[in-house]
Amino acid sequence: MKDYENFVAKYGDFTSPIAKDVEYWNDKVMGPTVNLIDALYAQGIDPMRNQEARSMIERSVRNVPYTWVNKAKQRKAAAEEYVKNRAAL
């Protein structure tokens, strides 16, 4: 579960001036893992105690589109710089 904790610490919170990126982040990056954990609890499975559940969570974390994540972070930085410069005008 250390992998999941690192994943949440690194990718859990994402804000950007670009709403499309935030929506994609919530749907494709965090959404599947959160939905999986919710489904496991709904079935009465404790993801922290069940080895199969932990492996499912790890698989979900590994299937995150990291290439897109890096591009979104670059777009976020550029958009924040644009907003900052626009406000200075």
Secondary structure, DSSP 8 states (H G I E B T S, - for coil): -HHHHHHHHHHS----S-HHHHHHIIIIIIHHHHHHHHHHHHTT--TTT-HHHHHHHHHHHHTS-HHHHHHHHHHHHHHHHHHHHHHH-
